[in-house]
Amino acid sequence: MHPALEPFVFKRGAQPVRNRTVLAAMTNKQSHPDGTVSGDEIEWLEARSQGGFGIVTTAATNVEEDGRGWEGEFGTWSDHQLEGLTRLAKAIRDHGGIGLTQLFHGGMRAPERLTGLQPKSSSENDLGNELGRSRAMEKEEIEETIRAFGRAANRCERAGFHGVELHGAHGYLIAQFLGSTTNRREDDWGGNQTKRTRFLREIVREVRQATSPNFLVGLRLSPVLDSCGLDLPDALETLDLCNEMDLDFVHVSCWDITETGVSNDRVAPYTTHFREVLNNNIPLITTGGIWNAEEATLALEQGAEFVGVARAGIAHPNWPSYLSEGMDEPQRPPFDEARLREAKLSPTFVQYMRRWNGFVSD
């Protein structure tokens, strides 16, 4: 048996997972303007639970209305979204998957054209593309956003999800607080890496207080993030601070698991650096260009407990089955539209994937 197909049990609540494969959170733009989840989004995620993934993670969901990052994003900021969230959680659970909702706020990447408001962030920052500047959040706003993460997590638990993944990667609001370039505050929410991590630490504490003792809470982090001024030593220092937080897993978001970085004069894959800093009792998920059984094995050998995929899971709802002995490697892009529709992508999602060079054939 491939090691990624072996079961796992989270210490919190002795929560069993049927295997160590993870569908990573992916933007797909399939939901409604009011932030309610669509039937298309439910069908897409249900198919991945039915296909055998151990953990199924939703796309990023905004915890405040002004945190919306793109069209077709569903939210967790209001009880009017609860009915759809409940249907989605049930669809994942009914097929044996562990359902996680990814919680985020776009911060300076929540465009005014969608929210009607000037984007807010840890500091005043240039938005690029002649879009103006974000404004620095007031202390009271920071505290309210922290509470919003807690309310959103509580809403997800009431809907029936097993847990949440806090999105601290890819340049959104949590990452904007973590980075030295985007967070230039001179109060208690900025300064050295410990102070820049305070926003994250308070969110974890708030989410824990707002949910039951058996609810899973994890964190996704980038190993490097030039757009926010977060290098590998900063990320590893943040990770070391995470050891003191009440987290059930950490997800290192690599674009390619073969990429390496230098820490303490040692060159190693990002996943290995993360595993060496993270407490052994906190499992590590890694993602980044994994497509076949050999690459899944490499991810585990680098130190991860879970193997996450994104694009491979788009075309192959049953991707875990390709790890079974004797299976051929799953087909790689390009995929025609009929194949993707068969894989439960809506026309909107297929159109979005045309932005990925060479993924969809004409």
Secondary structure by P-SEA (a helix, b strand, c coil): cccccbbbbbccccccccccccccccccccccccccccaaaaaaaaaaaaacccbbbccbbbccccccccccccccccccaaaaaaaaaaaaaaabbbbbbbbbbbcccccccccccccccccccccccccbbbbbbcaaaaaaaaaaaaaaaaaaaaacccccccccccccaaaaaaccccccccccccccccccaaaaaaaaaaaaaacccccccbbbbbcccccccccaaaaaaaaaaaccccccbbbbbcccccbbbbcccccccaaaaaaaaccccbbbbbbcccccaaaaaaaaaacccbbbbcccccccccccccccccccccccccccaaaaaaacccaaaaaaaccccccccc
